[in-house]
């Protein structure tokens, strides 16, 4: 009985479709399209370009979190202010 349950479980797990990475690391902006079938379309180089494509559709432009050329460091450094007593 256990073997039958394990076989059914294994077949059920193998029959489920696998999800692949939906973001393309070569483009910084993605279009998230909503509907019966929702999907990401990562082929945009700027937000205005993506917004033109999303216009009139049920879609949203998002920044690609897996963009390969993204900077790892913040763009501006923050320095500590030092206060002097005037001496």
C-alpha positions, 0 to 999 in steps of 0.5 A: 500500500505504501509503494502504491501511494509513493508511486502515485505521489511520484507521478503527480510530482513529475506531471506538474509543469516546472516554472523556469526563470521568467526574467531575462538578465539582458534587459533592465525593464520587464513588462508584466502582462495580466490576464488568463495567462500572465507572463513577463516579457523582458525585452525593454531597455527603458521604462518609457519604452515599456510604458508605450507597449503597456499602454491600453493593456492590462500590464505593468512595467517593473524593474528587472531584479536579475539584470546582469549589468546592475550596480552592486554599490549605491550611486552616492556615498554618504559621509558622516558630518563632523561638528566642530566647536569652532576651535 
